[in-house]
Amino acid sequence: MIQPAPIAVQAPLAERERLERRARLLAWGGNGWHLVEFGIALGAGIAAGSVALVGFGFDSLIEAMSAFVIIWLFTGRRRGSSAAERRAQQVVAASYAVLVLYVTAESLRDLAGGHHPSASWVGIGLAAFTAPTMPLLARAKRRVGRQLNSSATVSEAQQNQICAYLSLALLAGLLLNALAGWWWADPAAALVIAAIAPREGIESWRGDACDCC
């Protein structure tokens, strides 16, 4: 008698396809917000002369670019490719380096020049909204990345978690500047942003970010 195709062989493939689809949806959904976040932060940062806000907007753009890498990774022939996974890890890692270099240079320039940014209540509202929402997106992406055994996906999720930390630093810097007149709190908050990112970038480059078990 002819036996039906073993379900045990087909199920993992179907489950992986479902997880890859979820990874793409999370990346697309996150990117919708990141682009809005970028526009608000950049506009408010330029208007207020805030390097922390501009740096935060730049981080949002980098997060969007990294998420596009994940979409690329789980599309077409690259799905399941270890070579594509490695390239994705390296691109995500490189995006961290760009962020650190830009924010550090701008922050030190502002501190040295004594630049006094204006208060930005739009930026404060943006940071207050982003701080509690980004961890939710990061957790969802991290879970899918671990189920897919994808270090690049987990590392990209960590960028969303970093975004939450940056939001807290940004919120503190903007509030201190607006309420207490501590102009240096803005570039100091930006330096906190620059200090957090390198470790995650190094882990992504090494492929150590997955922690899949």
N, C-alpha and C positions, 0 to 999 in steps of 0.2 A: 504494500500500500504506500502511495506517495505521501510523505509527511509534509505539512505546511512549513513555510519558511520560519526558522526560529525567531520568536518574538524578542528574545534576549539580545539578538544581534542588532535588530532594527531599532529597538527602544532607545539605546544610548545615542544613536544618530539623530533620531527625532527630538530627543531632549536637548542635544547640543544645538540643533537648528533653532529650537525655541529660545534657548539662552542667548544665542548669537543675535536673534531678532530683538530680544529684550535689550541687549547691550547697545544695539544700533538705536533703538527707540529712546533709551536713556540719554545717549549722546546727542541725538537730534533735539530732544526736549530741553536738555541742559543748554545747548547752543542757542536756542531761542532766547533764553533768559540772559545768557552771557553777552549776546550782541546788544540787547537792551541795556544791560548793566554797563557795557563799554561806552555806549553813547551818552548815558546819563553822567557817568563818572568823568568822562573826558570833557564834556561840556561844562559841568560844574567845576571841575579842576582848573580848566583854563580861565573860567570867569573869576574864580577865587584866587588864582595863582598858587594852588595847592599841589605840591609834588606828590603828596601821599595819595590824593584823589586821582591824579593822572596816572600814577604808578598802579593804583588799584584797577583803573580802566584798562591799562596795558596788560595787567594780569588776567583780566576777563577775556581779552582778545587771545592771549596765549592759551587759556583754558579751552576756548572755542577751537583753536587750531589743533590742540592735542586731542580733543574729542573727534575732530574730523579724521585724525590718524586712526582712532579706534573704528570709526565707520569704514575707513579704507581697509583695515585689517580683516574685518568680518564681511567683506564683499567679494564676490567672484572667486577666482582661483586661489586667492590668498588665504581663504578660510582653512584653518588647520595647518597652515604652513609655519614651520618653526623659523624659517628664514624671514618671513614677513613679520612674525612676532618679534624677532630680534631687532629688525629695522624700526618697528613701531616703538620699542623700548628706547632706542637711541634718539629718535626724533622727539619723543616726550621729554627725555632727559635734556636735550639741547635747548628746549623751550624754557626750562628752568634757568639755564645759564644766561639766556637773553634777558630774562626778567631781572635777575640779580645784578647784572652789569648796568642796566638802564637805571634802576631804582637807586642803586648805590651812588652812581655818578651824580644824579640829579639831587639827591639828598645832601651829599657832601657840599655840592655847589651852593645850595640854599643856606646851609648852616654857616659856611665860610662867608657868604655874602650878606648874612643877616636879613634874608628876604622874609618879609612879614605877609603871610597869606591872609586873605579876608575870610571871615566866617562863612561857612557853607552849610545852610540848613538842609538843602537838597542832598548834599553828600552825607550828612548825618542821618537823614531818613533812609537813604540807600543802604548805608552800613548797618543800621538797625534792622532792616528787613533781611539783608543777606546773611547776617550772623547766625540766626536760628534755622534758616532754610537750607543752606549749603550742606550741613552735616547729613541731612536726610537724603539728598541726592548722592553724596559720597558713599553712604552706607549701602544704598541700593546698587550702585556701580561696583563697589568692592565685593559684595556678595556674588554678583554675577561673574566678576572676574575670577574669583576663587573657584567657583563651580566650573568655569571654563579652563582653569589652570593657566590663566593669561596674566603674566606679570605686567604687561603693558596696560591692560585694562585696570588692574589694581593701582598701578602708579598714576594713571590718569584720574582715578577716583580720589587719590591722595591730593591732587591739585584742588579738587573741590573742597576737601577738608582744610587745606591750607587757606583757601579763600575765606573760610569761616574764621580762622585765626586772624587773617589780615583784616577782616571786617571789624573784629574787636579792637585791633590796634588802630585802625583807621577811625573808628568811632571815638576811642579815647583821645586820639590826637586832635580830631576836629572839635570835640566838646571842650577840651582844655583851651584850644585856641579861641573858640567862640565865647566861652563863659569867663575864662580867667585871663585871656590875652597872652597865653603862653605860645608865642609864635613858633618857638623851636619844637613844640610838641608835634607839629605836622611833619617836618622832615625826620624827626626821631621815630615817629610811627612808621614812616616809609623805610627806615633802616631796619626796623623790626621785621617788616615784610621781606627785605633782602636777606636777613639773617636766618629766616625760617626755611627758605626754599632750597639751599644747596644740598642738604642731607637727602631730601627726597630725590633730587636730580641725580645724585651719585648712585643711590639705590636703584633707580630706574636704569641708568647706564649699565650697571653691573647685572641687572636682571634679578635683583634681590627683593623686589617689592611685593612679590605675590603672596608669600606666607601661606601657600595653599596646602591644606591638610584635611 
